[in-house]
Amino acid sequence: MRKRPDAWSELKQRKKCQVLILGGGINGAAVLRDLAYQGVDCVLLDKSDFVAGASSQSSRMIHGGLRYLENREFKLVREAVLERNRLLLHAPHFVFPLKTSIPIDSWFAGLLKSPLVFLGLPVTPGGRGAFVVKMGLMFYDFITRKQRRTPTHFLRSKKKALEEIPGLRENIVCTANYWDAWVSQAERLCVDMVKEACAEHAETIALNYVGVEREDETTVKLTDRASGETTLLQPDVVVNATGAWIDFTNSKLGVESQFMGGTKGSHLVIDNKKLYDALGDRMVYYEHSDGRVCITFRFLDKVIMGSTDIKVENPDDAECEQSEVDYMISTLKGAFPDLKIAPEDIVYQFCGVRP
């Protein structure tokens, strides 16, 4: 990548480009890389740091969307699993297989409700028993049968599960186990994709801390937020990849839209040896009493857990609130009833806004 002053200087001279990409998260970086490899002249701009939004404030999972099966989103799940497998193959220095265990309370719960949800009827999903979960995992395995990067699923008896996960609640009949993936350094993964794009195609420019607004029907005005300088650019196509900010960005471009809402997902990073040891090399994927699905797994030398799902109007205003911290600790208590998390065990809290 060019040094920032050089990139800005070249951008001022460029005046035109084929594609202007707004948003330096995983979607913007992926579009840039894809187009650069096809020889398309692209400019990628972000209003702050690259990967400053949801891409760096996520649960750190690279998952195939298991929970979307119940809503018949098969195409989404297939695409997500294939993308997960591509990352496991091409970014093994950042993306790793993640064994996942689901505590299950009964064998046959959900046999009536799940088909109604599947058919699109207005039914609130309830508990999912081993039979329903196994059907979903069988499909999960089926769609990756030709491009398998992880082991297939299996069920574990209650006795064996409690031996493997010390402190897990005992009112289960078994655990279902399958593999997804996690990312250690999402920021570096995205920046590497931007670097690859710049290295592949000499006309590629990637620049952050640049504001963008409409000048006229064919032109946008760019403002260097570091120096205050401005320049004009005429792109043939604009790709809005700003996530939860999409409508805010459209407004600056003179287009009023209501394409995107945002929900806040808060997370905790916990330093608790008992929980760290209990989890081992797996993620525990558990359902809270309100139906919300939660996760907890080792992240480097700590434990990450989450999350919440709260609507927000402006993603710039999102922050992890104390009520969310209390809620997440209560969900963890539901999965590990004898575990005590002291306030000082919470070493970091953060939230990202899902678009």
C-alpha positions in Angstrom: 0.0 0.0 0.0 1.1 3.5 -0.7 2.0 5.8 2.1 -1.0 8.0 3.0 0.3 11.3 1.6 1.3 9.6 -1.7 -2.1 8.0 -1.9 -3.9 11.3 -1.3 -1.7 13.1 -3.8 -2.4 10.5 -6.5 -6.1 10.6 -5.7 -6.1 14.4 -6.3 -4.5 13.8 -9.7 -6.7 10.8 -10.7 -10.1 12.7 -11.1 -11.8 9.5 -12.4 -12.1 5.9 -11.5 -14.2 2.9 -12.6 -15.4 1.9 -9.1 -15.4 3.9 -5.8 -15.9 1.6 -2.8 -17.0 3.2 0.5 -16.3 1.3 3.7 -13.1 -0.4 4.6 -14.6 -3.4 6.5 -14.6 -7.0 5.3 -17.1 -6.3 2.6 -15.4 -3.3 1.1 -12.0 -5.1 1.3 -13.3 -8.2 -0.3 -14.9 -6.2 -3.2 -11.7 -4.3 -3.7 -9.6 -7.5 -3.8 -12.0 -9.2 -6.2 -12.2 -6.3 -8.6 -8.4 -5.7 -8.5 -7.7 -9.3 -9.5 -10.0 -8.6 -12.5 -8.1 -5.5 -13.5 -10.7 -3.0 -12.5 -9.6 0.5 -11.5 -10.8 0.9 -7.9 -10.6 3.4 -5.1 -11.5 2.3 -1.5 -12.2 5.0 1.1 -13.2 4.9 4.7 -14.2 7.8 7.1 -12.0 6.4 9.9 -9.7 3.4 10.5 -10.0 0.5 8.1 -12.0 -2.3 9.9 -13.3 0.1 12.5 -16.9 -1.0 12.4 -18.6 -4.4 12.9 -15.7 -6.3 11.2 -13.5 -5.6 14.2 -16.3 -5.5 16.9 -17.8 -8.9 16.2 -17.9 -12.2 18.1 -14.7 -13.2 16.2 -16.5 -16.1 14.6 -16.4 -17.2 11.0 -19.6 -19.2 11.0 -21.7 -20.9 8.5 -25.1 -19.6 9.7 -26.4 -22.7 11.4 -29.3 -20.9 13.0 -30.6 -19.6 9.7 -31.6 -23.1 8.6 -34.7 -22.9 10.7 -35.8 -19.8 8.6 -35.3 -21.7 5.3 -32.3 -19.5 4.4 -30.5 -22.4 2.6 -28.8 -20.2 0.0 -27.4 -17.9 2.8 -26.2 -20.9 4.8 -24.6 -22.6 1.8 -22.8 -19.4 0.8 -21.6 -18.7 4.4 -20.3 -22.3 4.8 -18.4 -22.1 1.5 -16.9 -18.7 2.5 -15.9 -20.1 5.8 -14.2 -23.0 4.1 -12.4 -20.7 1.7 -11.0 -18.7 4.7 -9.9 -21.9 6.4 -8.0 -22.8 3.2 -6.6 -19.4 2.3 -6.1 -17.7 5.6 -4.9 -20.5 8.0 -2.7 -18.0 9.8 -5.8 -16.1 11.0 -8.8 -18.4 10.7 -9.0 -21.7 12.6 -11.5 -24.6 13.0 -13.6 -24.2 16.2 -15.2 -27.2 17.8 -18.7 -26.2 19.0 -20.9 -27.9 21.7 -24.6 -27.3 22.1 -26.1 -28.3 25.4 -29.5 -29.9 24.7 -32.3 -30.3 27.3 -34.5 -32.9 25.6 -34.6 -35.3 22.8 -37.8 -34.2 21.0 -38.4 -30.5 21.9 -39.2 -28.3 18.9 -40.7 -31.1 16.8 -44.0 -29.1 16.5 -42.7 -25.5 16.6 -39.7 -25.9 14.3 -41.7 -27.0 11.3 -44.0 -24.1 11.7 -41.1 -21.7 11.9 -39.6 -23.5 8.9 -42.9 -22.9 7.0 -42.7 -19.2 7.7 -45.6 -19.0 10.1 -45.6 -16.3 12.9 -44.4 -18.6 15.7 -41.8 -17.7 18.2 -39.0 -20.4 18.1 -38.8 -22.4 21.3 -36.3 -25.0 22.6 -34.7 -27.3 20.1 -34.3 -30.9 21.1 -31.6 -33.3 20.0 -33.6 -34.6 17.0 -34.3 -31.1 15.6 -30.6 -30.1 16.1 -29.3 -33.2 14.5 -31.4 -32.7 11.4 -29.9 -29.2 11.1 -26.4 -30.5 11.5 -26.9 -33.2 9.0 -27.8 -30.6 6.4 -24.9 -28.5 7.5 -22.6 -31.4 6.8 -24.4 -32.3 3.6 -23.8 -29.0 1.9 -20.0 -29.2 2.5 -19.6 -32.8 1.6 -17.6 -32.0 -1.5 -15.4 -29.2 0.0 -15.1 -30.5 3.6 -12.6 -28.6 5.7 -13.9 -29.7 9.2 -15.0 -33.0 10.8 -18.7 -34.0 10.7 -21.0 -33.5 13.7 -21.7 -36.0 16.5 -23.8 -36.3 19.7 -22.2 -36.8 23.1 -24.0 -38.4 26.0 -24.7 -36.4 29.1 -22.2 -38.3 31.2 -19.4 -37.8 28.7 -20.4 -34.2 28.0 -20.2 -33.2 31.7 -16.8 -34.9 31.9 -15.5 -32.9 29.0 -17.0 -29.5 30.1 -16.7 -29.2 33.9 -19.3 -27.0 35.5 -21.8 -27.2 32.6 -25.4 -27.3 33.8 -26.5 -30.9 34.5 -30.1 -30.7 33.3 -29.2 -31.8 29.8 -29.7 -35.1 27.9 -26.7 -34.7 25.6 -24.6 -32.2 23.6 -24.5 -31.8 19.9 -21.0 -31.1 18.5 -19.9 -29.7 15.2 -17.2 -27.4 13.8 -17.3 -23.8 12.7 -14.3 -21.4 12.7 -12.9 -18.4 14.5 -10.6 -15.5 13.5 -7.8 -14.4 15.7 -7.1 -11.0 14.0 -9.9 -9.8 11.9 -8.3 -6.4 11.4 -5.1 -7.9 9.9 -7.2 -10.3 7.7 -9.0 -7.3 6.2 -5.9 -5.1 5.8 -4.1 -8.0 4.1 -6.9 -8.2 1.5 -6.5 -4.5 0.8 -2.7 -4.9 0.5 -3.2 -7.8 -1.9 -5.5 -5.7 -4.0 -3.0 -2.8 -4.1 -0.1 -5.2 -5.0 -2.2 -6.9 -7.7 -3.3 -3.8 -9.6 -1.2 -0.7 -9.8 -4.2 1.6 -10.2 -5.8 0.5 -6.9 -5.9 3.2 -4.1 -7.0 2.6 -0.6 -7.2 5.5 1.8 -8.8 6.1 5.2 -9.9 9.2 7.1 -11.6 10.6 4.0 -15.1 12.1 4.0 -17.3 11.7 0.9 -20.3 13.7 -0.2 -22.2 14.5 -3.4 -21.0 17.3 -5.6 -23.3 16.8 -8.5 -24.9 13.9 -10.5 -21.6 12.4 -11.6 -19.1 13.8 -9.1 -18.3 13.3 -5.4 -16.3 15.6 -3.2 -13.6 14.0 -1.1 -12.3 15.6 2.1 -9.0 14.6 3.7 -9.9 14.6 7.4 -6.3 14.9 8.3 -5.4 18.0 6.4 -8.8 19.4 5.4 -7.9 19.4 1.7 -10.6 18.5 -0.8 -10.7 17.1 -4.3 -13.3 15.9 -6.8 -13.7 12.4 -8.2 -15.9 11.0 -10.9 -16.6 7.3 -10.4 -18.5 5.2 -12.9 -20.0 3.1 -10.1 -20.2 3.6 -6.3 -20.3 0.6 -4.0 -21.7 1.4 -0.6 -20.2 -1.1 1.8 -20.6 0.9 5.0 -22.7 -1.7 6.8 -25.0 -0.2 9.4 -24.1 3.3 8.1 -25.4 2.5 4.6 -28.4 4.9 4.8 -26.3 7.6 6.4 -23.8 7.3 3.6 -26.5 7.4 0.9 -27.8 10.6 2.4 -24.4 12.3 2.0 -24.5 11.1 -1.6 -27.9 12.7 -2.1 -29.9 9.5 -2.0 -32.5 9.1 0.7 -33.0 5.4 1.6 -34.1 3.1 4.4 -32.3 0.0 3.3 -30.6 -0.9 6.5 -31.4 -1.1 10.2 -28.8 -1.8 12.9 -28.8 -4.1 16.0 -26.2 -3.7 18.6 -24.3 -6.9 19.7 -22.3 -6.4 22.9 -19.5 -8.7 24.1 -17.4 -9.3 27.1 -13.8 -10.5 27.4 -13.3 -12.4 30.6 -10.2 -13.4 32.5 -11.5 -16.4 34.6 -9.3 -19.5 34.9 -12.2 -21.8 35.9 -14.2 -20.9 32.8 -11.1 -20.9 30.5 -10.1 -24.4 31.7 -13.7 -25.7 31.4 -14.1 -24.6 27.8 -10.9 -26.1 26.5 -10.7 -26.0 22.7 -14.4 -25.6 22.1 -17.1 -23.0 22.0 -20.2 -23.6 24.0 -23.3 -22.4 22.0 -26.2 -22.2 24.4 -29.8 -21.0 24.4 -30.8 -18.6 27.2 -34.3 -18.8 28.8 -35.5 -15.9 26.6 -34.6 -17.9 23.4 -31.5 -15.8 22.7 -28.6 -17.9 21.5 -25.3 -17.0 23.3 -21.7 -18.1 22.8 -18.5 -18.4 24.9 -15.1 -19.7 23.8 -11.4 -19.1 24.4 -10.0 -16.1 22.6 -6.2 -16.2 22.8 -5.4 -16.2 26.6 -8.9 -14.9 27.7 -12.5 -15.9 27.1 -14.9 -14.0 24.8 -18.7 -14.2 25.3 -21.8 -12.6 23.9 -24.0 -11.3 22.8 -27.0 -9.0 22.9 -29.3 -7.9 20.1 -30.6 -4.4 20.6 -31.9 -2.1 17.9 -30.0 1.2 17.5 -30.9 4.2 15.3 -27.4 5.6 14.9 -24.5 3.2 15.0 -22.2 6.0 16.1 -24.0 6.1 19.4 -23.7 2.4 20.2 -21.9 1.3 23.3 -22.0 -1.6 25.7 -24.2 -0.6 28.7 -24.2 -2.0 32.2 -27.6 -3.6 31.7 -26.1 -5.6 28.8 -23.1 -6.7 31.0 -25.5 -7.9 33.6 -27.6 -9.7 31.0 -24.6 -11.5 29.5 -23.4 -12.6 32.9 -26.9 -14.0 33.7 -26.9 -16.0 30.4 -23.5 -17.5 31.3 -24.8 -18.3 34.8 -27.6 -20.3 33.0 -25.0 -22.5 31.2 -22.5 -22.7 34.1 -24.6 -22.3 37.3 -21.8 -22.7 39.8 -19.5 -20.3 38.0 -18.8 -16.9 39.7 -17.7 -14.0 37.5 -16.4 -11.1 39.5 -16.5 -7.6 38.1 -12.7 -7.5 38.0 -12.8 -10.7 35.7 -14.3 -8.5 33.0 -11.2 -7.0 31.4 -12.9 -5.6 28.3 -16.3 -4.9 26.8 -17.2 -3.8 23.3 -20.1 -3.8 20.9 -20.5 -3.8 17.1 -23.6 -2.9 15.1 -24.8 -5.6 12.8 -26.2 -4.2 9.5 
